[in-house]
């Protein structure tokens, strides 16, 4: 696994053929382009509103702002390649462009789940320890947590990138729809299975370090237990409403992954087209729904968004 790439032939570019069997490529490309534009608009709107308003410089909104930045990186690394292939018919991509796209795609994926875990802890503290919340999770500690998430993701990706670079490439064919780690590994000449050892090790390291799904689940156990102890139904509803946006975002993030894993566990083997479909949904729907969810379900963001458009409308008149 740690051996260097000693092949005499080294590809300088790849050809992405994951869409070749589709008959309506322009239509799919247009949908992905529109989705990508909406992602940029939604994420940039959240970032600009939070950055411009000092009243929103609190842990919850700092996490939302960071998630929006992560979604831009995550979606850009995948959507640009798909749009180029489908609309511009640019199937060829240089090795280093493919490698860079793979790096930022997985960097965004890892940072995204670490951010969602921090946001779950934030909601748990806000509901379970409301009087001590501001002293426990300060803006400084929030920023430190975000910084730690990026550092952990960078360290993780350094190992994954090294493994991808050392794959013996001698065929310039990528059978998937953009460059991620599995696509690059399966474009190699040798047996791809040994090269999945590093991502498995990194995955277990991240699991032990952050807990991910388990920690998020446990935070909601604490939240539910805390809320059920409150006798006032109005207070219960108000507390649960503060978690709705996070629940939606976590569900959308994990849904494609769980579908793929569960189907594999029950013996259902997805063909290449089905795997590509899951990949497209995972790389576009999550960053699209995240900013929309927070704009619509978070009162402060929704109010500021309405005020912004109202003021513009009045100014035009």
C-alpha positions, 0 to 999 in steps of 0.5 A, a space after each residue: 500500500 505504501 509502495 511508490 508508483 513505479 509504472 513506466 506509463 503515467 497518464 497525464 489526463 483522464 477521460 470521464 465516461 460516466 455519462 456516455 450511456 445517457 441519452 439526455 445529457 444536455 438536460 441533465 447538465 442544465 439541471 446540474 448547472 441550475 442547481 449549482 447556481 442556486 447553491 452558490 446563491 443560497 450559500 453566499 446569501 447566508 455567508 453575507 447576511 451572517 458576516 454583515 450583521 454583528 448580532 449574528 456573530 454567535 456560535 450557531 450562526 458561525 457554524 451555519 456560515 462555516 457550513 455554507 463555505 464548506 458546501 461551496 467547496 464541496 459542490 464546486 469540486 464535483 459540479 464543475 466537472 459534471 457541467 463541463 462534461 455534459 454541456 461543454 462536452 469536455 470529457 478530458 481532464 488533466 491528472 492534477 485537475 482530477 487529483 485537486 478536485 478529488 482532494 477538495 471534494 473529500 475535504 468538504 465531505 469530512 469538514 461537513 460532517 465534523 461541522 454537523 457534529 459541532 452543530 449538534 453539540 451546540 443545540 444540545 448545550 443550548 437546550 440542556 444548559 441554557 443558563 451556562 450556554 454562553 459561558 461554555 460555548 463562546 464565539 472564540 471556542 466555536 471558531 477554535 472548534 471550526 479550525 480544529 475541524 479543518 485541521 483534522 480534515 486536512 490531515 485525513 486528506 493528506 493520507 488519502 491523497 498520498 494513497 491516490 497519488 501512488 495508484 499505478 495509473 496506466 489507463 486514462 478512463 474514469 467510469 464515474 461522473 467526476 473525480 473522487 477517490 473511488 473513481 481515481 482508484 478504479 482508474 488504476 491498473 492493479 487491484 483497487 481493493 488494497 487502496 481502500 485500506 487507507 480510507 477505511 483507517 481514516 474513517 475509523 480514526 475520524 469515527 473514534 475522534 468525533 463519533 459522527 453519527 453516534 455522537 449526533 444521535 446521543 446529543 438528540 437523546 439528551 435533547 429529547 430527554 431534556 425536553 420531555 421533562 418540561 411540562 409546558 407544551 409551548 416551551 417544548 415546541 419552541 425547543 424542538 423547533 430550534 433543532 428542526 433545521 439541523 435534523 433536516 440537514 443531517 437527514 439529507 446528508 446521511 440519506 444517500 450514504 445510508 441507502 448505499 450502505 443498507 442496499 449493499 448489506 442486504 445483498 443489492 449490488 448497485 450497477 454503475 448507473 445507479 452508483 453515479 445517480 446516488 453520487 450526483 444526488 449526494 453531491 448536489 442535493 445536500 449543499 442545495 438544501 442546507 442554505 434553503 433550510 436555514 434561511 426558511 427555518 431560522 427566524 433571524 435569517 428569514 427576517 433579515 432575508 425578507 428585510 433585505 428584499 423589502 428594502 431593495 423593492 422599496 428603493 426601486 420604487 
